[in-house]
Amino acid sequence: FSPKPLVGQRVLITAGPTFEAIDPVRGITNLSSGKMGFAIARAARAAGAEVTLVAGPVHLATPRGVRRIDVRSARDMQAAVQAEVDRASVFIATAAVADWRPASSAGQKIKKDGSGQVPQMAFVENPDILAGVAQSERARSGQLYCVGFAAESEDLITHASAKRRRKGVPLLVGNIGPATFGQDDNALVLFDEHGWRELPRASKNALAQQLVAELAQLLQARQSA
Ligand code: C5P
């Protein structure tokens, strides 16, 4: 057993929420803290990987030895991932990417005009970054191992297994509710082609270390297959 089982791996991770601008001072976002993704970046680095972290707007310090790229919107995040993913051997999508963005963003602050009228807003769907990467040639041929996350409020086993297949990823990690946003601990369920197993409630740092250990084993099993 190597104490640094990810030596030689280049791991690309997305983390945090995205922010979708309505105008220069407003936008829509969500309550993701980025803690799980940052903890995985730290654990992967400690396991010897070269780690790049694409982070949405979060208030977290960069783990030592990790290269960080800050982004704001889903499309910024997608562009950063596209620029980096060809160098990666593992892609881990922990970001809570906004599903929709305003169809247009105003160049100036939208003013209240005193008439009591409220702005009408149209939305368009954001790209699914993980699904796009999972469909790429390198992912399909096994040169890039993709890991997705899922937060389901009910019937995690059914929904997360279906999501694993739909997104086309070999490993999907389910957050066991209730909402873990911003919390320091969590419990996870790992779904792969063989079924699922639980990582019981622990700190996000401890879970990240266990996840990295599992990942190292899965990568090793692939290599020797
Ligand atoms: O479909 P859902 O949002 O539940 O899928 C969650 C997984 O997909 C996470 O790994 C998340 O980072 C990724 N995702 C993404 N781009 C999106 C939506 C989700 O990469 N637009």
Residues whose N, C-alpha, C, O or C-beta is under 5 A from the ligand:
A	BS01	C5P	A93 T94 A95 A96 V97 A98 N126 P127 D128 I129 L130 V147 G148 F149 A150
